[in-house]
Amino acid sequence: MAEEQTPVEKQFSIQKIYTKDLSFETPNTPKVFTEKWEPAVDFNLASNVQVLEGSLYEVSLTVTITVKTDDKTAYLVEVNQAGIFTLVGFADEELGPMVGSFCPNILFPYAREAVSDLVTKGGFPQLLLAPVNFDALYAQHVQAQQQIPASETIN
């Protein structure tokens, strides 16, 4: 009688968390400091996943914020926070949520802190980013990907 293979135990670990890139621009200083502060905030978020080798994955999260007053850019801040994660024993259908939601959720507080520090050191009022529901964003992404083939037409 052949022995059944025991499934590989699921293992998740953080190998490294690091700032991959950051930028802070204040194109209209010092004039922006003398004007009435009524900011309009534009917030963009993107993530990227790269398989490094075997069970190692680099997940990066890019946060871009543009703050304007009277159609003039007060500041632009961009932080690319990344991490290297080991994922062993996860089925293919489990890997997507892990790298698309779980890992970005780990990275976001680091990016949030970097944004807050840069903005404050730039002389502007503190900017605290609200929490992000990465589970919902990942679900929207999956749903959008599933609808692409249905909406394509062959000419």
trRosetta pair geometry for C-beta under 8 A, 3 or more apart (Angstrom, degrees):
i j d omega theta_ij theta_ji phi_ij phi_ji
7 89 7.0 97 155 -154 89 104
8 88 6.4 -100 147 154 128 92
8 89 3.8 -143 108 -101 98 97
9 88 7.8 33 86 109 62 105
9 89 5.6 -82 96 -91 27 170
10 88 7.0 158 -153 89 37 64
10 89 4.2 -142 -91 96 45 120
10 90 5.9 71 -129 -70 102 70
11 86 6.7 -25 118 120 101 106
11 87 7.5 164 86 -152 64 27
11 88 4.1 6 51 54 103 108
11 89 5.9 91 9 17 73 118
12 85 6.9 -13 -163 -177 81 108
12 86 7.0 160 -152 85 33 68
12 87 5.9 9 -108 -107 75 67
12 88 7.9 -156 -65 29 41 69
12 98 7.2 -144 -108 -151 126 126
12 102 7.9 -58 -150 136 152 144
13 85 7.0 163 84 -158 43 63
13 86 4.6 3 54 49 91 109
14 17 6.3 -10 -179 -41 124 99
14 83 6.2 -50 -146 -175 96 125
14 84 7.7 106 -170 78 55 56
14 85 6.0 -35 -108 -106 51 76
14 106 6.9 -156 -90 167 128 153
15 56 7.0 -2 -8 -132 155 102
15 83 7.7 136 53 173 72 77
15 84 4.1 -52 67 99 117 102
15 85 6.5 -164 8 -90 90 20
15 86 5.9 96 -45 -27 107 94
16 83 6.5 178 92 -152 54 59
16 84 4.5 30 44 32 93 107
17 81 7.4 5 -175 177 91 96
17 82 7.5 174 -152 96 51 45
17 83 4.4 -16 -103 -102 71 99
17 106 7.5 -123 -97 137 130 106
17 107 6.8 -176 -140 -108 109 75
17 110 6.1 -170 163 -57 127 165
18 81 7.8 173 94 -158 34 58
18 82 5.8 -20 68 68 78 87
18 83 7.2 147 20 -90 64 48
19 22 5.7 -22 179 -28 124 115
19 79 6.9 -67 -140 -162 102 92
19 80 7.2 104 -171 78 62 61
19 81 6.0 -41 -108 -107 60 64
19 82 7.6 117 -136 22 13 79
19 110 7.6 -148 -72 152 81 115
19 114 6.3 133 -105 -101 127 151
20 60 5.8 -20 4 -129 155 125
20 80 4.3 -67 69 111 105 106
20 81 7.0 166 10 -116 89 10
20 82 4.3 59 -39 -5 121 124
21 78 7.4 -15 117 118 99 101
21 79 7.6 167 92 -156 60 33
21 80 4.1 30 49 36 90 122
22 77 7.8 -9 -170 -171 89 81
22 78 6.7 176 -148 93 47 61
22 79 4.8 5 -111 -111 95 68
22 80 6.9 -146 -66 25 56 68
22 114 6.1 -118 -108 168 143 132
22 118 6.9 -154 171 -74 126 144
23 76 7.4 -15 116 113 103 92
23 77 7.0 172 90 -150 62 41
23 78 4.6 12 49 50 101 98
24 75 6.7 -10 -169 -171 81 114
24 76 7.5 165 -151 85 37 55
24 77 5.0 4 -108 -108 77 83
24 118 4.5 -160 -79 -179 138 121
24 119 7.7 -157 -132 -70 124 46
24 122 5.8 -141 169 -72 132 130
25 73 7.7 7 108 137 104 132
25 75 6.5 158 83 -155 52 63
25 76 4.6 -2 55 54 103 98
25 77 7.8 -166 25 -71 63 45
26 29 4.3 24 136 -15 119 120
26 32 7.1 -127 -174 36 99 142
26 74 7.0 -24 -138 158 82 50
26 75 4.8 -24 -94 -98 76 88
26 122 5.8 160 -53 -169 132 119
26 123 7.9 38 -105 45 165 108
27 73 5.4 46 42 81 115 114
27 76 7.7 28 -11 4 103 108
28 31 5.5 -74 168 63 84 103
28 32 4.5 94 105 -45 102 111
28 72 5.0 63 -66 162 167 118
28 73 6.2 150 -6 75 114 63
28 74 6.5 -71 56 -108 115 37
29 32 5.5 -59 -86 32 56 106
29 33 6.4 47 -136 -19 83 103
29 123 7.5 98 -125 59 139 138
30 33 5.2 -43 -175 27 72 118
30 34 7.1 63 136 -18 82 101
31 34 6.0 -66 -160 35 43 107
31 35 6.8 36 151 -22 73 109
32 35 5.9 -59 -150 31 38 111
32 69 6.5 127 -148 43 97 127
32 72 6.7 -156 -94 114 102 123
32 74 4.8 143 -167 -126 147 78
33 123 6.7 -34 -93 136 126 130
35 69 6.2 153 105 120 128 138
35 70 7.0 -90 166 11 148 133
36 69 7.4 -176 87 -176 63 131
37 69 6.6 -83 -136 -100 42 147
37 125 7.1 101 173 -9 152 125
38 69 5.8 116 62 -136 63 96
38 70 7.7 79 62 -40 104 76
39 67 4.8 -19 -158 -169 121 106
39 68 7.0 127 -153 66 65 35
39 69 5.7 -57 -93 -71 53 90
39 74 6.4 -68 -111 17 101 150
40 67 7.1 152 72 -156 45 54
40 68 4.9 -24 58 65 99 88
40 69 7.2 157 10 -85 80 40
41 65 6.4 -21 -164 -164 95 101
41 66 7.6 150 -156 80 46 48
41 67 5.3 -15 -101 -102 71 82
41 127 7.7 152 -116 -139 138 124
42 65 6.9 153 80 -155 57 49
42 66 4.4 -6 56 58 110 95
42 67 7.6 -162 23 -73 70 37
42 68 7.5 32 -7 0 106 103
43 63 7.7 -26 -162 -165 85 86
43 64 7.6 146 -159 84 39 56
43 65 5.5 -5 -104 -105 66 84
43 129 7.3 134 -133 -129 136 104
44 62 7.9 -14 114 114 92 92
44 63 7.5 151 84 -159 57 41
44 64 4.4 -11 62 62 105 102
44 65 7.6 -168 26 -72 69 42
45 61 7.2 -17 -164 -172 89 91
45 62 7.2 155 -156 84 41 59
45 63 5.8 -5 -106 -106 75 67
45 64 7.8 -161 -69 26 34 72
45 132 6.6 129 -112 -124 171 155
45 137 7.7 -60 99 -130 130 158
46 61 7.6 160 86 -156 45 47
46 62 4.6 -9 62 57 93 105
46 64 7.8 18 8 1 101 107
47 59 6.6 -5 -174 -175 109 90
47 60 6.7 164 -155 86 60 50
47 61 5.1 -18 -102 -102 87 67
47 62 7.3 -175 -82 17 35 72
47 100 7.0 140 92 -139 143 54
47 104 5.0 -61 -99 -88 147 131
48 59 7.4 163 83 -155 49 47
48 60 4.8 -6 56 56 96 98
48 62 7.5 38 -4 -11 103 107
49 57 6.1 -15 -164 -174 96 114
49 58 7.3 155 -156 83 45 55
49 59 5.3 -11 -104 -105 77 75
49 60 8.0 -170 -75 22 34 67
49 99 4.5 64 -116 158 142 130
49 100 7.2 -62 -39 -71 138 66
49 103 8.0 103 -102 67 104 146
50 57 7.0 151 77 -161 44 64
50 58 4.6 -8 60 58 98 102
50 60 7.8 21 4 -2 103 103
51 56 7.4 109 -169 84 57 61
51 57 5.8 -39 -107 -105 52 76
52 56 4.1 -52 61 107 116 109
52 57 6.5 -168 3 -97 89 18
52 58 5.6 91 -53 -21 108 95
52 84 6.8 8 -19 -138 153 107
53 56 5.4 20 54 43 65 114
55 86 5.4 49 122 -160 104 75
55 87 5.6 -149 -174 67 89 53
55 88 4.7 13 -152 -78 158 77
56 84 6.1 -4 -169 -175 100 101
56 85 7.4 150 -153 78 52 40
56 86 5.9 -30 -94 -96 63 69
57 84 7.2 160 81 -154 41 54
57 85 5.2 -24 64 63 92 90
57 86 7.8 158 19 -93 77 21
57 87 6.0 7 3 9 123 115
57 99 5.5 -88 156 -104 155 125
57 103 7.4 -99 103 -78 122 165
58 82 6.0 5 -176 -176 96 117
58 83 7.2 169 -149 85 56 38
58 84 5.4 -29 -95 -97 72 72
58 85 7.9 152 -96 18 24 74
59 82 6.8 167 87 -152 44 67
59 83 5.6 -11 59 59 89 87
59 85 6.2 8 4 6 112 121
59 99 5.4 -165 -87 -157 122 81
59 103 4.0 87 45 130 168 140
59 104 6.4 -118 158 -60 128 66
59 107 6.7 -145 108 -30 105 141
60 80 5.7 7 180 -179 117 94
60 81 7.0 160 -156 84 65 39
60 82 3.9 -25 -101 -97 85 96
60 83 7.8 167 -84 18 48 56
60 107 7.7 166 -147 -155 28 166
61 80 7.3 164 80 -154 42 49
61 81 5.1 -17 62 64 95 91
61 82 7.3 176 18 -82 64 46
61 104 5.0 122 -85 -135 124 88
61 107 4.5 154 10 107 133 136
61 108 6.3 -94 147 -76 167 63
61 111 5.6 -100 101 -40 116 150
62 78 6.7 -2 -171 -171 94 95
62 79 7.2 171 -148 88 49 46
62 80 4.7 -13 -99 -102 83 80
62 81 7.9 174 -82 22 35 63
63 77 7.9 -7 112 114 92 91
63 78 7.0 171 87 -149 53 48
63 79 5.0 -1 54 56 99 93
63 81 7.4 18 2 4 105 105
63 108 8.0 103 -61 -134 130 71
63 111 4.7 127 -1 163 133 129
63 112 7.6 135 -63 -72 174 51
63 115 6.0 -70 109 -61 137 132
63 129 7.2 -49 -160 -89 145 163
64 76 7.6 -7 -169 -173 86 88
64 77 7.5 173 -148 91 43 51
64 78 4.6 -1 -106 -107 80 91
65 76 7.3 173 90 -151 53 45
65 77 5.0 -1 57 57 98 92
65 78 7.7 -176 24 -75 60 50
65 115 6.4 78 9 -149 137 128
65 127 7.1 146 143 151 164 155
65 129 7.9 -128 -69 -85 139 112
66 73 6.3 -61 -167 -129 98 104
66 75 7.8 -166 -145 99 44 46
66 76 5.0 -5 -107 -109 77 84
67 73 7.4 99 76 -159 50 62
67 74 4.7 -49 105 57 97 111
67 75 5.3 15 48 53 106 77
67 76 7.7 -162 24 -75 66 43
67 124 7.5 116 77 -167 157 158
67 127 7.6 -125 -60 -89 142 145
68 71 6.1 8 171 -125 130 17
68 72 6.2 151 -157 71 84 33
68 73 5.4 -51 -97 -96 82 44
68 74 6.2 169 -116 -2 23 84
69 72 6.0 -27 70 60 67 88
69 74 5.2 60 0 -53 100 116
73 76 6.0 -11 -175 -41 130 99
74 124 6.8 104 146 -106 121 135
75 119 6.8 147 95 -121 155 79
75 122 5.9 82 -113 139 152 157
75 124 6.1 -104 -2 -34 144 153
77 115 5.6 119 125 -136 140 80
77 118 5.2 139 -133 101 129 137
77 119 6.2 -70 -43 -65 156 87
77 122 8.0 -131 -75 -17 116 152
79 111 4.8 155 105 -149 128 84
79 114 4.6 130 -126 98 149 131
79 115 5.6 -110 -6 -61 137 81
79 118 7.5 -169 -64 -4 112 144
81 107 4.7 155 113 179 115 105
81 108 7.7 157 69 -89 146 22
81 110 4.9 147 -151 96 143 109
81 111 3.9 -120 -6 -68 138 93
81 114 6.8 176 -71 11 113 142
82 107 7.1 -3 -112 -128 13 138
83 103 6.3 -157 69 -171 125 102
83 106 6.6 -29 4 100 169 118
83 107 5.5 -140 -11 -82 119 106
85 98 7.9 -166 126 152 147 106
85 99 7.5 -175 62 -101 138 82
85 103 5.5 -105 -23 -111 157 124
87 90 5.3 -34 168 11 106 131
87 95 6.4 115 134 -121 150 85
87 98 5.7 112 -120 131 142 152
87 99 7.3 -82 -29 -55 157 96
90 94 4.2 -129 -173 94 99 118
90 95 5.1 132 113 -69 125 72
90 98 6.0 -38 -145 -18 169 152
91 94 4.8 88 55 7 75 106
91 95 7.4 -129 96 -18 38 84
92 95 5.8 -45 -150 16 34 116
92 96 7.8 40 158 -21 59 94
93 96 6.7 -40 -163 18 36 112
94 97 6.4 -61 -161 43 44 102
94 98 6.1 45 147 -25 73 112
95 98 5.5 -62 -148 37 33 115
95 99 6.1 6 167 1 73 109
96 99 6.8 -71 -144 47 21 89
96 100 5.3 -5 170 3 64 129
96 138 7.4 139 146 -174 89 119
96 142 7.2 84 154 -88 141 116
97 100 5.9 -66 -117 55 23 100
97 101 5.0 -28 -166 30 67 119
97 102 6.4 67 140 -17 74 100
97 135 7.7 23 -150 -123 104 74
97 138 6.1 106 -120 145 65 155
98 101 7.4 -39 -84 52 6 77
98 102 4.8 -35 -144 37 46 129
98 103 6.4 57 152 -23 63 98
99 102 7.5 -14 -45 51 18 89
99 103 5.3 -2 -131 17 42 135
100 103 7.8 68 8 39 16 97
100 104 7.1 -21 169 -1 27 120
100 134 7.6 169 135 168 59 102
100 138 4.3 114 129 -123 111 117
100 141 6.7 -139 -171 68 133 146
101 104 6.4 -65 -143 41 19 104
101 105 6.2 22 159 -24 59 112
101 134 4.3 147 -148 130 69 102
101 135 5.1 70 -158 -87 141 50
101 137 7.3 159 -104 66 87 88
101 138 4.0 -68 -62 -22 107 149
102 105 5.7 -61 -155 32 26 116
102 106 6.9 25 150 -19 62 102
102 134 7.6 -172 -45 105 20 136
103 106 5.6 -51 -154 30 38 113
103 107 6.5 30 152 -15 68 107
104 107 5.5 -59 -144 41 38 110
104 108 6.2 54 157 -43 70 97
104 132 7.9 -65 136 95 112 130
104 134 4.9 168 85 -128 113 145
105 108 6.0 -33 -143 8 29 118
105 132 7.9 -147 -105 81 68 91
105 134 4.7 -130 -63 26 91 144
106 109 7.8 -62 177 23 32 98
107 110 5.7 -66 -167 40 52 112
107 111 6.1 44 145 -18 84 109
108 111 5.6 -59 -145 40 36 109
108 112 5.9 40 157 -25 71 107
108 131 7.7 86 130 -144 144 61
108 132 5.8 -147 -132 36 153 115
108 134 7.3 -148 -36 -49 138 124
109 112 5.4 -51 -141 36 32 117
109 113 6.3 34 158 -20 65 103
110 113 5.9 -53 -150 35 29 110
110 114 6.5 29 152 -18 63 106
111 114 5.7 -54 -148 36 33 112
111 115 6.4 35 153 -20 66 104
111 129 8.0 -21 109 37 90 156
112 115 5.9 -53 -150 34 29 111
112 116 6.4 28 153 -17 63 108
112 128 7.4 39 -179 -159 107 59
112 129 4.7 -125 -126 48 96 116
113 116 5.7 -56 -147 38 31 112
113 117 6.2 30 156 -18 66 108
114 117 5.8 -56 -146 38 29 110
114 118 6.3 28 158 -18 65 108
115 118 6.0 -59 -147 37 27 108
115 119 6.2 23 159 -16 65 111
115 127 6.3 -79 140 92 102 112
115 129 6.1 53 72 -27 148 121
116 119 6.1 -59 -146 38 26 108
116 120 6.2 21 160 -14 64 112
116 126 6.1 20 -156 -162 93 87
116 127 6.0 -151 -106 71 61 66
116 128 6.0 30 -98 -92 121 58
116 129 7.6 -119 -53 -1 94 84
117 120 6.0 -61 -145 40 27 107
117 121 6.0 19 161 -12 66 113
118 121 6.0 -62 -143 43 26 106
118 122 6.1 29 155 -24 63 111
119 122 5.6 -59 -151 35 28 115
119 124 5.0 -71 178 69 83 114
119 125 7.8 -26 147 83 113 40
119 126 6.7 112 99 -139 116 34
119 127 4.4 11 76 18 174 111
120 124 7.0 -100 -91 65 28 65
120 126 5.4 12 -80 -96 106 73
120 127 7.9 -147 -45 17 74 72
124 127 7.2 10 111 -28 117 105
129 132 7.7 -16 148 -38 113 99
132 137 7.0 1 165 -22 105 137
133 136 4.1 32 119 18 118 115
133 137 6.5 149 96 -15 67 86
134 137 5.3 -52 -142 41 40 113
134 138 6.0 42 157 -22 69 104
135 138 5.9 -56 -148 36 27 109
135 139 6.4 28 152 -19 62 107
136 139 5.6 -52 -146 36 32 113
136 140 6.4 34 153 -19 64 103
137 140 5.7 -53 -150 35 32 112
137 141 6.4 35 151 -21 64 105
138 141 5.5 -52 -149 34 34 115
138 142 6.4 34 153 -19 66 103
139 142 5.8 -52 -147 36 31 110
139 143 6.3 32 154 -18 64 108
140 143 5.7 -56 -146 39 30 112
140 144 6.2 32 154 -20 65 107
141 144 5.8 -55 -148 36 29 111
141 145 6.4 28 154 -19 64 107
142 145 5.7 -55 -148 36 31 112
142 146 6.4 30 154 -20 65 107
143 146 5.8 -55 -148 35 31 111
143 147 6.6 26 155 -18 63 109
144 147 5.9 -61 -150 36 31 109
144 148 7.1 51 151 -43 62 92
145 148 5.9 -33 -158 -1 36 118
146 149 7.7 -55 -177 27 37 96
146 150 7.7 22 141 -3 63 115
147 150 5.5 -66 -157 45 51 113
147 151 5.9 38 153 -18 83 113
148 151 6.2 -70 -147 40 26 102
148 152 6.5 30 159 -29 65 106
149 152 5.8 -52 -146 24 35 113
